Amino acid sequence: MKFTALVAVIQDTDEEEAIKVAKEAGAGSVTILHGKNIGLKEKKVFFGLTLEENVSALFFILPRKLSMQVMRALRERFDLDNHENSGYAFTIPLSHVAGLDTEELHTFEDNIKTMI
């Protein structure tokens, strides 16, 4: 089975909804990192405080066939194709993976069998 890393960076206020959408589309576990979105444009300042967007980076390890299904669900729900949206997602092909839960692997296999 070939695996892909799916990375979705979304506003932190949408984190729980994004996880729900991804799981409904077939994703299993997720690793979450929190950060700030710093773009090329200068951020707004309000009473001396810089207003920055807090974001969550969601990392999923998925079978290649399932990764596009999960990405499609996230793209549609969070309108990621809209350039005004502050979120984005991308995939990275993986050549070696270790440490995945065997129960999750069996779930992936079952999901892919139903897709075929």
ABEGO torsion letter per residue (X at the ends): XBBBBBBBBBBAAAAAAAAAAAAAAGBBBBBBBBBBBBBABBBBBBGGBBBBBBBBBBBBBBBAAAAAAAAAAAAAAAGAABAABABBBBBBBBABBBGBBAAAAAAAAAAAAAAX
